[in-house]
Structures are given as structure tokens and as C-alpha cells.
Amino acid sequence: MTDLLIKNTRPMGGETADILIRNGRIDAIGPGLSADGVEVEDGDRRIAIPGLVDAHTHLDKSLLGYPWYRNEVGPRLIDKIDNERAVKREYGLDAHVQSMRQSLQSVSYGTTLIRTHVDVDTDQGVAAIEGVLETRRQLQGIVEIEIVAFPQSGLIRRPGTLEHLDKAMALGADLVGGLDPCGMDRDPKAHLDAIFAIAEKYGKGIDIHLHENAELGAFSMDMIFERIRAHSMQGKVAVSHAFCLAASDWNMTQGLIDTCAELDVPILTTAPPSRDVPSLKRLHAAGVRFGAGVDGFRDTWGPYGNGDMLERAMLLGMKNNLRRDDEVASALYVCTTGGALAMERAGHALEAGGRGDVVLVEGETLAEAVVTHAPRKLVVTAGAVVARDGQSLRARP
């Protein structure tokens, strides 16, 4: 953490003001600020926003730095999962190197906080967890990384995975992951009982991938709700994707959304163009914490994406038919302060006392900044300049 004075910015697209950061936190925002001995950056009237937040990605899966991967994998989820394990073995993929590459690329786009799901399975054990833990150590002060121990290949269907998941938590993973209790493991009771037991053992939260659609997804959500109540884990269990919340049965989905609000279950979306996604407006109206992420990109699952959360805000706006400037700004909120709140990180906002994560973006308004997502002029993490002119100051391996 450090001290920094950013002069001549437009915080959140408003009037021109300076931003003074001391000891890694915002000390003051206003015109004509000065501070003896503090490094100064000129914002040149660019818009200042909080650091972007990638609340759902997979740092250990990236093929960045490798030649183009020719994707010829079948359509089922299990096809992609099995293929990925095979490719990791073939390539000898190093989770530390790949997570460094993706993290620093994300930093160049202005991301200062990441939640990553890291694979734990019977093929590689906890090697990927160890690799991403090392990345987190090396990038301390550049980007915050939160790690979810994720049973990508299933938990109950692959005996031995549960023991590796337990070891991953002992090593320092921040949350326990889960995946499609019905569709993947076909034993929702055993799957959910197992991950809630590990979370309770380590006093950690949970983040569950839920691709299951319609009534099947709603059934899994209800079982998750039951366990949240039974374990008194209100506010500690997030659901990623949650495609069932976009089902056509309005009454069913509204009931699920209302229960998410009651039990404080954050929803984390990747706004994929190929799927119906939970409604931003309905979640915000109900008071549900809502974040977004880039998911995986340039990996065995798909070729699309680049790690830019400003671009993801645009996709979120498009998926939700957000057209007014204030509506597009609400998509940006999900990818900044809202995403941080979904990760239980308070103070991730441009306000006195807030964390000193600031990104300078191009545009007359927040909506224009989202839609054009031009290269970021300056990225600041806790008062330290970490990227400039669209490039991370630390070189990627």
C-alpha cells in the first residue's frame, strides 16, 4: 500500500475532482487537493471508477501463452470436463504460470479483485491450488485473489475427491466449491452434505456452480436453501451462474429470488451470450447481492474472452436489455462495487475511507466507457500504480 494523489479526474463521470490515497485507502475526494511529498498522477479529466471485480473466473485453466487450441470437443458438459483433464496432462499445464498470465492480463484491464475457482480432482490432487496460492503470494499488492477449491470433475462420482477438497482448504483456499449436485453427481444430498460439512469444519463460505436449468435447478436451489438454514450460513453461500433464475416460470423464479434475498445468497453471473441469465433488475429490486465475472477464456472450453471486466459489463447490459445511460451504469456497478459486496468486501467504492483501487477510463459518461471499453490509462491498487496505457507494469511469464 502507498500514497498517491490523482489530480483532475471525474469520479464516476461527475464533476472534476482530485483523489487522495493514503496508506492504501481513499483519504479525500474533492477539487484542489494537495499533499506534500505524495506522488502525483494527472487524470486529464478521465473518468475514475473503482477497481474492476472479476467475481467468477478460472485462473488455472487458461491457455494464454500457448499456440491456438483447436477445439473439437462434443457438446455435453462432461465431454468438456473429461477433455480438459486430458489436455492438462498432455500439455503439462502449470497452474502457477497460467494463473500469473491471466491475472496480469486482467490487471492490465483494471481488475484489482478476483475470485477464482481452482480445480481439485483425483488426477492432479491439489497441485493447481498450490500453483494459484503461489500466484496470489507473488501478486500481493497488485491484485487480490480469492480462491475457491472447486471439484470440477464431480465430487461423489469420483471417490477420493472429497479428501483432496479437504486438503485444499487446509492449504489455504478461501471457499469450498460445488458443482451441479443433480446433473453432475446425481446425488444432491450427498454432494451438498459433503461441501457444507467441509465449509463448517474450516469456518469458510461456499460458492456453488449451478448450471442446472428450470425445475432441476430450482430443486437444487431449494436443497441449498435448506442447508443454509440448517447450518446458519446466511450470507456465506453464493451461487454462480444460477441459470434456473432465468426460467420462464415467473412465479417459480421470483420465489427463488426472494429466498436468495431472505438468506442473503449472492448470485454471480458470467452473462454468457449463449444462455438466459438471471435478471439484473429483478435481483437488484429484491436486494440480492449480485456480481459478475469473465469465467474461463482462451482455454479448452472456449476461445472467447480476454479478461476485460469493462467488456463484461457491456455483455451484462446487452443480456439484460439495458439501454439508458443509468441502466448501463448499473451493469458497471455489478462489475465493481456490487461484485465486491457479493464477495463480502465492503468499502470498494470511490468514497472517503474506501479502498484505494482506482481505474481511469475513457468516455464522456460511464455508459460510453462501458460500451467502448478503450484501453485503461491508469490502474491503481491500494494506492500503487500497477498498470498504465493498457499494460501491466509487471511482465507476464
C-alpha positions in Angstrom: 0.0 0.0 0.0 1.2 3.5 -0.7 0.2 7.2 -1.0 -1.0 8.7 -4.3 -2.7 11.9 -5.5 -4.6 11.6 -8.7 -5.4 15.1 -10.0 -8.1 16.2 -12.4 -10.4 13.2 -12.6 -14.1 12.9 -12.9 -15.1 10.4 -10.3 -18.0 8.1 -11.6 -18.3 10.6 -14.5 -19.2 13.5 -12.3 -17.6 16.9 -11.7 -13.8 17.3 -11.9 -12.1 16.4 -8.6 -8.8 15.0 -7.2 -8.5 11.7 -5.4 -6.0 11.5 -2.5 -5.0 8.0 -1.3 -3.1 7.5 1.9 -2.0 4.1 3.3 -3.8 2.3 0.6 -7.2 3.9 1.3 -9.0 6.9 -0.1 -8.4 9.8 2.2 -10.3 12.6 0.4 -12.1 13.3 -2.9 -12.5 17.0 -4.0 -11.2 19.8 -6.0 -7.8 21.4 -5.4 -6.4 18.7 -3.1 -2.7 18.8 -2.3 -0.3 16.6 -0.2 3.4 17.3 0.4 5.7 14.5 -0.7 3.0 12.4 -2.3 3.4 11.1 -5.9 1.0 12.8 -8.3 -0.7 11.4 -11.4 -2.7 13.6 -13.8 -6.1 12.2 -14.7 -6.5 14.6 -17.7 -10.3 14.7 -16.9 -10.7 11.0 -17.5 -13.5 9.1 -15.6 -12.3 7.5 -12.4 -14.1 4.3 -11.3 -13.3 1.7 -8.6 -11.1 -1.2 -9.4 -13.0 -3.8 -11.6 -14.0 -7.0 -9.9 -13.9 -10.4 -11.5 -16.1 -12.4 -9.2 -16.0 -15.7 -11.2 -13.1 -17.0 -13.2 -10.8 -20.0 -13.6 -7.2 -18.9 -13.4 -5.8 -22.4 -13.6 -7.4 -23.3 -16.9 -6.1 -20.6 -19.2 -4.0 -21.5 -22.3 -2.7 -18.0 -22.6 0.9 -18.2 -24.0 0.2 -21.4 -25.9 -0.4 -21.7 -29.6 -4.1 -21.6 -30.7 -6.0 -24.5 -29.2 -8.2 -26.2 -31.9 -11.5 -27.0 -30.1 -13.2 -30.2 -31.4 -15.0 -31.2 -28.2 -18.5 -32.6 -28.0 -21.5 -30.6 -26.7 -22.0 -32.2 -23.3 -20.6 -30.7 -20.1 -18.9 -34.0 -19.2 -17.2 -34.0 -22.6 -15.6 -30.7 -21.8 -14.6 -31.7 -18.3 -13.0 -35.0 -19.4 -11.3 -33.3 -22.4 -9.8 -30.6 -20.1 -8.2 -33.2 -17.8 -6.7 -34.9 -20.8 -5.3 -31.7 -22.2 -3.8 -30.6 -18.9 -1.9 -33.9 -18.7 -0.8 -33.6 -22.4 0.4 -30.0 -22.0 1.8 -30.4 -18.5 -0.1 -27.3 -17.7 1.5 -25.3 -14.8 -1.3 -23.6 -12.8 1.1 -21.1 -11.4 2.4 -19.9 -14.7 -1.1 -19.8 -16.3 -2.7 -18.0 -13.4 0.1 -15.4 -13.5 -0.6 -14.8 -17.2 -4.3 -14.4 -16.8 -4.1 -12.4 -13.6 -1.7 -9.9 -15.0 -3.7 -9.6 -18.2 -6.8 -8.9 -16.1 -4.8 -6.2 -14.2 -4.0 -4.5 -17.4 -7.7 -4.1 -18.0 -8.3 -2.7 -14.5 -9.2 -5.7 -12.4 -8.0 -5.4 -8.8 -10.0 -8.2 -7.1 -10.5 -11.7 -8.4 -12.4 -14.8 -7.2 -11.1 -17.9 -9.0 -12.4 -21.4 -8.9 -9.4 -23.8 -9.0 -9.7 -27.5 -9.9 -9.3 -30.2 -7.3 -9.6 -33.8 -8.6 -8.1 -37.2 -8.4 -5.8 -36.7 -11.4 -3.9 -33.7 -10.1 -4.9 -33.6 -6.4 -4.2 -30.1 -5.1 -1.4 -29.1 -7.5 -3.5 -26.4 -9.1 -4.4 -25.0 -5.7 -0.7 -24.8 -4.8 0.1 -23.1 -8.1 -2.6 -20.4 -7.7 -1.6 -19.9 -4.0 1.9 -19.1 -5.2 0.5 -16.6 -7.8 -1.5 -14.9 -5.0 1.7 -14.6 -3.0 3.7 -13.1 -5.8 1.0 -10.7 -6.9 0.2 -9.4 -3.4 -0.2 -5.6 -3.7 -1.0 -5.9 -7.4 -4.3 -7.8 -7.4 -6.3 -9.5 -4.6 -7.0 -13.2 -5.4 -9.7 -15.2 -3.6 -9.5 -19.0 -4.2 -12.4 -21.5 -4.3 -11.5 -25.2 -4.1 -13.6 -26.5 -7.0 -14.4 -30.2 -7.7 -14.8 -29.6 -11.5 -14.9 -33.3 -12.3 -17.5 -34.1 -9.7 -17.3 -35.0 -6.0 -19.4 -38.1 -5.2 -18.9 -39.6 -8.7 -15.1 -39.6 -8.3 -14.1 -41.2 -5.0 -11.1 -39.6 -3.4 -12.0 -36.1 -4.5 -13.5 -35.2 -1.1 -10.2 -35.9 0.6 -8.4 -33.6 -1.9 -11.0 -30.9 -1.3 -10.4 -31.1 2.4 -6.6 -30.8 1.9 -7.1 -27.8 -0.4 -9.0 -26.0 2.4 -6.2 -26.9 4.8 -3.6 -25.4 2.4 -5.4 -22.0 2.4 -8.3 -22.0 -0.1 -10.8 -19.3 0.9 -14.1 -21.1 -0.1 -15.5 -24.5 -0.8 -16.8 -25.1 -4.3 -19.6 -27.2 -5.6 -21.0 -28.2 -9.0 -24.4 -29.2 -10.2 -25.4 -31.6 -7.4 -28.1 -33.3 -9.5 -26.7 -33.0 -13.0 -23.1 -33.9 -12.3 -23.0 -36.1 -9.2 -26.6 -37.3 -9.4 -26.7 -37.4 -5.7 -27.6 -33.9 -4.5 -28.0 -34.9 -0.8 -24.5 -36.4 -0.6 -22.9 -33.7 -2.6 -24.3 -30.8 -0.6 -23.9 -32.5 2.7 -20.2 -33.0 1.9 -19.4 -29.5 0.9 -21.4 -27.9 3.8 -19.5 -30.2 6.2 -16.1 -29.1 4.9 -17.2 -25.5 5.0 -18.3 -25.9 8.6 -15.1 -27.7 9.5 -12.9 -24.8 8.3 -15.3 -21.9 9.0 -15.4 -20.9 5.4 -18.0 -19.9 2.8 -19.3 -21.8 -0.2 -19.6 -20.9 -3.9 -21.6 -23.4 -6.0 -21.6 -23.7 -9.8 -25.2 -24.3 -10.8 -25.7 -24.7 -14.5 -28.9 -26.8 -13.9 -31.9 -25.2 -15.6 -35.6 -24.7 -14.9 -37.1 -27.1 -12.3 -34.0 -29.2 -11.8 -32.0 -26.1 -10.9 -34.9 -24.9 -8.7 -34.8 -28.2 -6.9 -31.0 -27.9 -6.2 -31.5 -24.3 -5.1 -34.2 -25.4 -2.6 -31.8 -28.0 -1.2 -29.1 -25.4 -0.9 -31.5 -23.1 1.0 -32.4 -26.0 3.4 -28.7 -26.4 4.3 -28.1 -22.7 4.7 -30.8 -22.6 7.3 -29.6 -25.8 9.0 -26.0 -24.7 9.2 -26.8 -21.0 9.9 -24.8 -19.9 6.9 -26.9 -17.0 5.8 -24.7 -14.6 3.8 -21.9 -17.2 3.4 -23.1 -19.3 0.4 -23.0 -17.9 -3.2 -24.5 -19.5 -6.3 -22.7 -19.0 -9.6 -24.4 -18.9 -13.0 -27.8 -19.8 -11.5 -29.4 -20.3 -14.9 -32.6 -21.5 -13.3 -33.3 -18.0 -12.1 -33.9 -17.1 -15.8 -36.5 -19.8 -16.4 -39.8 -18.8 -18.0 -41.9 -19.7 -14.9 -42.0 -16.2 -13.3 -43.6 -17.3 -10.1 -41.1 -20.0 -9.5 -38.1 -17.8 -10.2 -39.5 -14.9 -8.2 -39.9 -17.3 -5.2 -36.2 -18.4 -5.6 -35.0 -14.7 -5.9 -37.0 -13.7 -2.8 -35.4 -16.6 -0.8 -32.0 -15.5 -2.1 -32.7 -12.1 -0.6 -34.1 -13.6 2.7 -31.0 -15.9 3.2 -28.5 -13.4 1.7 -27.4 -15.7 -1.1 -25.2 -13.7 -3.6 -25.7 -14.6 -7.3 -22.6 -14.4 -9.6 -23.1 -14.4 -13.3 -20.8 -14.5 -16.3 -23.5 -13.1 -18.7 -22.8 -15.7 -21.4 -24.5 -14.7 -24.7 -25.4 -18.4 -25.2 -27.7 -18.8 -22.2 -30.5 -17.0 -20.5 -29.2 -15.3 -17.3 -30.6 -14.0 -14.1 -32.2 -10.6 -14.4 -30.1 -7.8 -13.0 -33.2 -5.6 -12.4 -35.1 -8.3 -10.6 -32.2 -9.2 -8.4 -31.5 -5.6 -7.5 -35.2 -4.9 -6.8 -35.2 -7.9 -4.4 -32.0 -6.7 -2.7 -29.9 -9.7 -3.8 -26.1 -9.2 -3.9 -25.0 -9.6 -7.5 -21.6 -9.9 -9.0 -20.1 -10.9 -12.4 -17.0 -12.5 -13.9 -15.4 -13.4 -17.1 -15.5 -17.2 -16.4 -12.8 -19.1 -18.3 -11.3 -17.8 -21.6 -8.8 -18.9 -24.1 -9.0 -22.4 -22.6 -10.2 -25.9 -23.7 -13.8 -24.8 -23.0 -14.0 -22.0 -25.5 -11.9 -19.4 -27.4 -13.8 -16.3 -26.5 -12.9 -13.6 -24.0 -9.9 -11.6 -22.8 -10.3 -10.9 -19.1 -11.8 -7.4 -19.6 -14.5 -6.8 -17.0 -15.5 -3.5 -18.7 -16.4 -5.6 -21.7 -18.2 -8.0 -19.4 -20.3 -5.1 -18.1 -21.3 -4.4 -21.7 -22.3 -8.0 -22.2 -24.3 -7.9 -19.0 -26.1 -4.8 -20.2 -26.8 -6.5 -23.6 -28.1 -9.6 -22.0 -30.4 -7.6 -19.7 -31.5 -5.2 -22.5 -30.1 -2.2 -20.6 -30.2 0.8 -22.9 -30.5 4.0 -20.8 -27.2 5.5 -19.6 -28.2 5.0 -15.9 -29.1 1.3 -16.7 -25.7 0.7 -18.3 -24.1 2.3 -15.3 -25.9 -0.3 -13.1 -24.2 -3.0 -15.1 -20.8 -1.4 -14.3 -21.8 -1.3 -10.6 -22.2 -5.1 -10.7 -18.6 -5.3 -12.1 -17.1 -3.0 -9.5 -18.7 -2.2 -6.1 -21.5 -4.7 -6.4 -19.2 -7.6 -7.2 -17.0 -6.7 -4.2 -20.1 -6.6 -1.9 -21.1 -10.1 -3.3 -17.6 -11.2 -2.2 -18.1 -9.6 1.3 -15.6 -6.8 0.5 -17.0 -3.6 1.9 -15.5 -0.2 1.0 -14.8 -1.0 -2.6 -16.1 2.4 -3.8 -14.9 5.8 -4.7 -15.5 7.4 -1.3 -13.5 8.6 1.6 -12.4 5.6 3.6 -12.8 3.3 0.6 -10.0 1.1 -0.7 -7.6 2.9 -2.9 -8.3 0.9 -6.1 -8.9 3.4 -8.9 -9.1 2.9 -12.7 -9.1 5.8 -15.2 -11.3 5.0 -18.2 -12.1 6.9 -21.5 -15.5 8.4 -22.2 -17.8 11.3 -21.6 -20.1 9.1 -19.4 -20.0 5.8 -17.6 -22.1 4.3 -20.4 -19.7 5.3 -23.1 -16.8 3.9 -21.1 -18.6 0.6 -20.8 -19.6 0.4 -24.5 -16.2 1.5 -25.9 -14.0 -0.2 -23.2 -10.9 1.6 -24.5 -7.5 0.7 -23.0 -7.2 1.8 -19.4 -5.0 4.8 -18.9 -4.1 4.0 -15.3 -4.8 1.2 -12.9 -4.2 1.7 -9.2 -4.3 -1.0 -6.5 -4.3 0.2 -2.8 -2.5 3.4 -3.9 0.1 1.7 -6.1 0.2 2.2 -9.9 0.1 -1.4 -11.3 -0.8 -0.8 -15.0 -0.5 2.1 -17.4 -1.8 2.6 -21.0 -3.4 -0.8 -21.2 -0.3 -2.7 -20.0 0.5 -4.3 -16.6 3.8 -2.9 -15.1 4.8 -6.4 -14.1 5.7 -8.5 -17.1 3.7 -11.8 -17.7 5.8 -15.0 -17.7 
